Amino acid sequence: MASGGMGDTLSGLLAALLAQGLGPAEAARVGVRLHARAGERAAQTFGYGLGATDVAHELGGAWADLQGAMQGS
């Protein structure tokens, strides 16, 4: 997660959450968790050397994972 573009992916995600009406603290909590989960999913597919685009492609799946976890709790 320390490769070029990862911060851009995270900041874009945070901006999108803010634009949808989340407050800054909530956007930060949700955004960081989504970004991390997307990274976990991408690592399962690509292993070491994954890039920001790989993480971005996993955001939808990460969102579904987190929604499922929230509904199960």
N, CA, C and O atoms as a MOPAC input file, in Angstrom:
PM7 MOZYME 1SCF
protein

 N      0.81700 1    -1.18400 1     0.00000 1
 C      0.00000 1     0.00000 1     0.00000 1
 C      0.86500 1     1.25500 1     0.00000 1
 O      0.35100 1     2.36600 1     0.12400 1
 N      2.16100 1     1.08100 1    -0.13700 1
 C      3.06300 1     2.23000 1    -0.14600 1
 C      3.64700 1     2.42300 1    -1.53600 1
 O      4.83900 1     2.69300 1    -1.68900 1
 N      2.80700 1     2.28500 1    -2.53300 1
 C      3.27300 1     2.50300 1    -3.91000 1
 C      2.58100 1     3.73400 1    -4.49400 1
 O      1.59800 1     4.23800 1    -3.95100 1
 N      3.11500 1     4.18600 1    -5.58700 1
 C      2.59200 1     5.39300 1    -6.21600 1
 C      1.11300 1     5.29700 1    -6.54100 1
 O      0.65300 1     4.30000 1    -7.09700 1
 N      0.38400 1     6.32400 1    -6.19600 1
 C     -1.03000 1     6.41000 1    -6.51700 1
 C     -1.96300 1     5.93900 1    -5.41900 1
 O     -3.16500 1     6.19400 1    -5.48600 1
 N     -1.43700 1     5.25500 1    -4.40700 1
 C     -2.31400 1     4.76500 1    -3.33700 1
 C     -2.94900 1     5.92100 1    -2.56900 1
 O     -4.13000 1     5.87000 1    -2.22700 1
 N     -2.17100 1     6.95200 1    -2.30300 1
 C     -2.72300 1     8.11900 1    -1.61600 1
 C     -3.75700 1     8.83700 1    -2.46200 1
 O     -4.73900 1     9.36600 1    -1.94100 1
 N     -3.53500 1     8.85300 1    -3.76900 1
 C     -4.51100 1     9.45600 1    -4.67500 1
 C     -5.82500 1     8.67100 1    -4.65100 1
 O     -6.90900 1     9.25500 1    -4.66100 1
 N     -5.71400 1     7.35000 1    -4.61800 1
 C     -6.90800 1     6.50800 1    -4.55700 1
 C     -7.66700 1     6.76800 1    -3.25800 1
 O     -8.88900 1     6.91500 1    -3.26200 1
 N     -6.93900 1     6.82200 1    -2.15900 1
 C     -7.57200 1     7.08600 1    -0.86600 1
 C     -8.19800 1     8.48000 1    -0.83000 1
 O     -9.32800 1     8.63500 1    -0.36600 1
 N     -7.48800 1     9.48400 1    -1.30800 1
 C     -8.04300 1    10.84500 1    -1.25000 1
 C     -9.26000 1    10.98500 1    -2.16400 1
 O    -10.20000 1    11.70500 1    -1.82800 1
 N     -9.25700 1    10.31800 1    -3.29500 1
 C    -10.43400 1    10.33000 1    -4.16600 1
 C    -11.62400 1     9.66700 1    -3.51000 1
 O    -12.75500 1    10.13900 1    -3.62800 1
 N    -11.36400 1     8.56400 1    -2.81200 1
 C    -12.42000 1     7.88000 1    -2.08000 1
 C    -12.98000 1     8.77200 1    -0.98100 1
 O    -14.19500 1     8.85900 1    -0.80800 1
 N    -12.10500 1     9.43100 1    -0.24100 1
 C    -12.55100 1    10.33900 1     0.82000 1
 C    -13.37600 1    11.49000 1     0.25200 1
 O    -14.40300 1    11.86000 1     0.82200 1
 N    -12.93400 1    12.05200 1    -0.86200 1
 C    -13.68200 1    13.14300 1    -1.49400 1
 C    -15.06800 1    12.67400 1    -1.92300 1
 O    -16.04700 1    13.40300 1    -1.76800 1
 N    -15.15300 1    11.45900 1    -2.46100 1
 C    -16.44600 1    10.92200 1    -2.88600 1
 C    -17.37400 1    10.74200 1    -1.69500 1
 O    -18.56500 1    11.03800 1    -1.78900 1
 N    -16.84200 1    10.25800 1    -0.57400 1
 C    -17.66900 1    10.07400 1     0.61700 1
 C    -18.13600 1    11.41100 1     1.18700 1
 O    -19.28100 1    11.54400 1     1.62000 1
 N    -17.24900 1    12.39200 1     1.18200 1
 C    -17.63700 1    13.73600 1     1.63500 1
 C    -18.72000 1    14.31500 1     0.73200 1
 O    -19.67100 1    14.93200 1     1.21200 1
 N    -18.57300 1    14.11600 1    -0.57400 1
 C    -19.55000 1    14.64100 1    -1.53400 1
 C    -20.91900 1    13.99200 1    -1.35400 1
 O    -21.93900 1    14.57700 1    -1.71900 1
 N    -20.94200 1    12.78900 1    -0.79600 1
 C    -22.21100 1    12.10300 1    -0.54500 1
 C    -22.83600 1    12.50000 1     0.78600 1
 O    -23.90500 1    12.00700 1     1.14500 1
 N    -22.17300 1    13.38900 1     1.51600 1
 C    -22.77200 1    13.92800 1     2.72200 1
 C    -22.21000 1    13.41200 1     4.03100 1
 O    -22.67700 1    13.82100 1     5.09400 1
 N    -21.23100 1    12.53400 1     3.99400 1
 C    -20.62900 1    12.09000 1     5.24700 1
 C    -19.80600 1    13.22100 1     5.83100 1
 O    -19.21500 1    14.01400 1     5.09800 1
 N    -19.77000 1    13.29200 1     7.14900 1
 C    -18.92400 1    14.26700 1     7.81900 1
 C    -17.46600 1    13.84800 1     7.69400 1
 O    -17.17700 1    12.69800 1     7.36400 1
 N    -16.55000 1    14.76700 1     7.95300 1
 C    -15.12900 1    14.45500 1     7.78600 1
 C    -14.64800 1    13.26100 1     8.60400 1
 O    -13.90800 1    12.42500 1     8.08500 1
 N    -15.04400 1    13.16200 1     9.85400 1
 C    -14.57700 1    12.04600 1    10.68700 1
 C    -15.14300 1    10.71800 1    10.18700 1
 O    -14.42800 1     9.71900 1    10.11300 1
 N    -16.41900 1    10.71800 1     9.84900 1
 C    -17.03400 1     9.48500 1     9.36300 1
 C    -16.45900 1     9.09100 1     8.00700 1
 O    -16.20800 1     7.91200 1     7.75900 1
 N    -16.25000 1    10.07100 1     7.12800 1
 C    -15.65500 1     9.78800 1     5.82200 1
 C    -14.25800 1     9.18900 1     5.98900 1
 O    -13.87700 1     8.27500 1     5.25700 1
 N    -13.50700 1     9.70300 1     6.94600 1
 C    -12.16400 1     9.18000 1     7.19800 1
 C    -12.23700 1     7.73700 1     7.69100 1
 O    -11.49300 1     6.88200 1     7.20900 1
 N    -13.12000 1     7.45800 1     8.64100 1
 C    -13.24600 1     6.09000 1     9.16800 1
 C    -13.66700 1     5.11600 1     8.07600 1
 O    -13.04800 1     4.06700 1     7.89500 1
 N    -14.72100 1     5.46800 1     7.35400 1
 C    -15.24000 1     4.58200 1     6.31700 1
 C    -14.24100 1     4.45700 1     5.17000 1
 O    -13.98300 1     3.35700 1     4.68200 1
 N    -13.68300 1     5.57800 1     4.74500 1
 C    -12.76100 1     5.57100 1     3.61300 1
 C    -11.51000 1     4.76700 1     3.86500 1
 O    -11.07400 1     4.00700 1     3.00100 1
 N    -10.93100 1     4.92200 1     5.03300 1
 C     -9.71100 1     4.17100 1     5.34900 1
 C    -10.02800 1     2.68100 1     5.43300 1
 O     -9.24800 1     1.85300 1     4.96200 1
 N    -11.16100 1     2.33700 1     6.02700 1
 C    -11.53500 1     0.91900 1     6.11300 1
 C    -11.80100 1     0.33100 1     4.72900 1
 O    -11.37100 1    -0.78600 1     4.43900 1
 N    -12.50200 1     1.06600 1     3.87900 1
 C    -12.75900 1     0.59400 1     2.51400 1
 C    -11.45600 1     0.42400 1     1.73700 1
 O    -11.25700 1    -0.58200 1     1.05600 1
 N    -10.58400 1     1.39800 1     1.84200 1
 C     -9.30300 1     1.35100 1     1.14100 1
 C     -8.49600 1     0.14700 1     1.60600 1
 O     -7.90200 1    -0.56100 1     0.79200 1
 N     -8.47600 1    -0.08200 1     2.91200 1
 C     -7.74000 1    -1.22800 1     3.45200 1
 C     -8.34100 1    -2.54900 1     2.97800 1
 O     -7.61300 1    -3.45600 1     2.57500 1
 N     -9.65700 1    -2.65500 1     3.02700 1
 C    -10.30400 1    -3.89900 1     2.57600 1
 C    -10.08000 1    -4.13200 1     1.09300 1
 O     -9.84500 1    -5.26400 1     0.66900 1
 N    -10.15100 1    -3.07200 1     0.30500 1
 C     -9.87700 1    -3.20600 1    -1.12900 1
 C     -8.43200 1    -3.66700 1    -1.34900 1
 O     -8.16400 1    -4.46800 1    -2.24400 1
 N     -7.51900 1    -3.17000 1    -0.54300 1
 C     -6.13100 1    -3.61000 1    -0.62800 1
 C     -5.97700 1    -5.08100 1    -0.27900 1
 O     -5.21200 1    -5.79900 1    -0.92300 1
 N     -6.70000 1    -5.53100 1     0.73900 1
 C     -6.67300 1    -6.94600 1     1.11900 1
 C     -7.19000 1    -7.81300 1    -0.02300 1
 O     -6.60800 1    -8.85000 1    -0.34200 1
 N     -8.28800 1    -7.37800 1    -0.63400 1
 C     -8.85500 1    -8.13700 1    -1.75000 1
 C     -7.89900 1    -8.16400 1    -2.94100 1
 O     -7.71600 1    -9.20600 1    -3.57000 1
 N     -7.29900 1    -7.03300 1    -3.24300 1
 C     -6.36000 1    -6.96700 1    -4.36300 1
 C     -5.13600 1    -7.84700 1    -4.10200 1
 O     -4.62700 1    -8.49400 1    -5.01800 1
 N     -4.66800 1    -7.87100 1    -2.86100 1
 C     -3.50600 1    -8.69300 1    -2.51900 1
 C     -3.80100 1   -10.17700 1    -2.70500 1
 O     -2.91200 1   -10.94200 1    -3.07700 1
 N     -5.03300 1   -10.58900 1    -2.45200 1
 C     -5.40300 1   -11.98600 1    -2.66400 1
 C     -5.30200 1   -12.35700 1    -4.14200 1
 O     -4.96400 1   -13.48900 1    -4.48600 1
 N     -5.59600 1   -11.40000 1    -5.00300 1
 C     -5.55600 1   -11.65300 1    -6.44100 1
 C     -4.16600 1   -11.46500 1    -7.02300 1
 O     -3.69500 1   -12.30600 1    -7.78900 1
 N     -3.50200 1   -10.36700 1    -6.66700 1
 C     -2.26100 1    -9.98500 1    -7.31800 1
 C     -1.00400 1   -10.26700 1    -6.50000 1
 O      0.10200 1   -10.23400 1    -7.03900 1
 N     -1.16000 1   -10.54100 1    -5.21700 1
 C      0.00800 1   -10.76900 1    -4.37200 1
 C      0.80700 1    -9.49200 1    -4.19700 1
 O      0.26300 1    -8.39000 1    -4.25700 1
 N      2.09800 1    -9.65300 1    -3.98100 1
 C      2.96900 1    -8.48900 1    -3.82500 1
 C      3.05200 1    -7.71900 1    -5.12900 1
 O      2.93300 1    -8.29500 1    -6.21000 1
 N      3.25500 1    -6.43700 1    -5.02500 1
 C      3.42600 1    -5.60800 1    -6.20700 1
 C      2.13500 1    -5.06700 1    -6.77900 1
 O      2.11300 1    -4.60700 1    -7.92000 1
 N      1.06100 1    -5.11200 1    -6.01100 1
 C     -0.19400 1    -4.57100 1    -6.52700 1
 C     -0.09900 1    -3.05600 1    -6.62100 1
 O      0.66900 1    -2.42300 1    -5.89700 1
 N     -0.87700 1    -2.49200 1    -7.50800 1
 C     -0.85900 1    -1.05300 1    -7.71900 1
 C     -2.16500 1    -0.39500 1    -7.31200 1
 O     -3.12500 1    -1.06300 1    -6.92800 1
 N     -2.18100 1     0.90600 1    -7.40000 1
 C     -3.35800 1     1.67700 1    -7.01100 1
 C     -4.57600 1     1.31400 1    -7.84500 1
 O     -5.69400 1     1.28300 1    -7.33100 1
 N     -4.37100 1     1.04100 1    -9.11600 1
 C     -5.49000 1     0.65700 1    -9.98100 1
 C     -6.09400 1    -0.66000 1    -9.52100 1
 O     -7.31100 1    -0.83900 1    -9.57300 1
 N     -5.24700 1    -1.58800 1    -9.06800 1
 C     -5.74900 1    -2.87000 1    -8.56200 1
 C     -6.64400 1    -2.64100 1    -7.34500 1
 O     -7.69600 1    -3.26700 1    -7.21300 1
 N     -6.22200 1    -1.75000 1    -6.46700 1
 C     -7.01300 1    -1.42800 1    -5.27800 1
 C     -8.31800 1    -0.75100 1    -5.69800 1
 O     -9.38300 1    -1.09300 1    -5.18500 1
 N     -8.24500 1     0.18800 1    -6.60900 1
 C     -9.44400 1     0.89500 1    -7.05900 1
 C    -10.47200 1    -0.07000 1    -7.64600 1
 O    -11.67300 1     0.09900 1    -7.43600 1
 N    -10.00800 1    -1.07700 1    -8.37700 1
 C    -10.92200 1    -2.05900 1    -8.97100 1
 C    -11.62100 1    -2.91300 1    -7.91900 1
 O    -12.66600 1    -3.50000 1    -8.19800 1
 N    -11.06700 1    -2.99000 1    -6.73200 1
 C    -11.64800 1    -3.81100 1    -5.66700 1
 C    -12.56000 1    -3.03200 1    -4.72700 1
 O    -13.11300 1    -3.61400 1    -3.79400 1
 N    -12.73200 1    -1.72900 1    -4.95000 1
 C    -13.53900 1    -0.92600 1    -4.02800 1
 C    -14.99700 1    -1.37900 1    -3.96700 1
 O    -15.59300 1    -1.38200 1    -2.89000 1
 N    -15.57000 1    -1.75500 1    -5.08400 1
 C    -16.96200 1    -2.22500 1    -5.07900 1
 C    -17.13200 1    -3.48000 1    -4.24500 1
 O    -18.07700 1    -3.59600 1    -3.46400 1
 N    -16.21600 1    -4.41700 1    -4.41200 1
 C    -16.25900 1    -5.64000 1    -3.61800 1
 C    -16.02200 1    -5.36900 1    -2.15400 1
 O    -16.64400 1    -5.99100 1    -1.29300 1
 N    -15.11900 1    -4.43500 1    -1.86100 1
 C    -14.85100 1    -4.06800 1    -0.47400 1
 C    -16.09500 1    -3.45400 1     0.16100 1
 O    -16.41200 1    -3.73000 1     1.31800 1
 N    -16.79200 1    -2.62700 1    -0.59800 1
 C    -18.02800 1    -2.01500 1    -0.10500 1
 C    -19.05200 1    -3.10200 1     0.22200 1
 O    -19.69800 1    -3.05600 1     1.26900 1
 N    -19.19900 1    -4.07400 1    -0.67100 1
 C    -20.13800 1    -5.17600 1    -0.43800 1
 C    -19.73300 1    -5.98500 1     0.79300 1
 O    -20.59300 1    -6.38500 1     1.57800 1
 N    -18.43000 1    -6.23100 1     0.97000 1
 C    -17.95200 1    -6.95200 1     2.14900 1
 C    -18.33200 1    -6.22400 1     3.43100 1
 O    -18.82800 1    -6.83100 1     4.38000 1
 N    -18.09400 1    -4.92300 1     3.44800 1
 C    -18.36300 1    -4.15700 1     4.66100 1
 C    -19.85800 1    -4.04300 1     4.93900 1
 O    -20.27900 1    -4.06700 1     6.09500 1
 N    -20.65600 1    -3.91800 1     3.88800 1
 C    -22.11100 1    -3.89100 1     4.09200 1
 C    -22.59300 1    -5.21700 1     4.65700 1
 O    -23.44900 1    -5.24600 1     5.54200 1
 N    -22.05300 1    -6.29800 1     4.15500 1
 C    -22.41800 1    -7.62200 1     4.67600 1
 C    -22.01400 1    -7.78600 1     6.12600 1
 O    -22.74800 1    -8.37300 1     6.92000 1
 N    -20.83300 1    -7.26100 1     6.47600 1
 C    -20.35800 1    -7.35400 1     7.85800 1
 C    -21.24600 1    -6.52900 1     8.78400 1
 O    -21.52200 1    -6.94100 1     9.91000 1
 N    -21.69500 1    -5.36200 1     8.31000 1
 C    -22.54400 1    -4.50700 1     9.14700 1
 C    -23.92000 1    -5.14100 1     9.34100 1
 O    -24.50900 1    -5.02200 1    10.41600 1
 N    -24.43000 1    -5.80400 1     8.32500 1
 C    -25.74300 1    -6.43300 1     8.43800 1
 C    -25.68500 1    -7.67000 1     9.32000 1
 O    -26.67500 1    -8.03500 1     9.95200 1
 N    -24.52500 1    -8.31400 1     9.36200 1
 C    -24.36700 1    -9.51500 1    10.16900 1
 C    -24.12400 1    -9.23300 1    11.63200 1
 O    -24.21300 1   -10.14000 1    12.45900 1
 N    -23.81200 1    -7.97400 1    11.97400 1
 C    -23.50200 1    -7.66800 1    13.38700 1
 C    -24.72400 1    -7.24100 1    14.16300 1
 O    -24.62900 1    -6.95200 1    15.35500 1

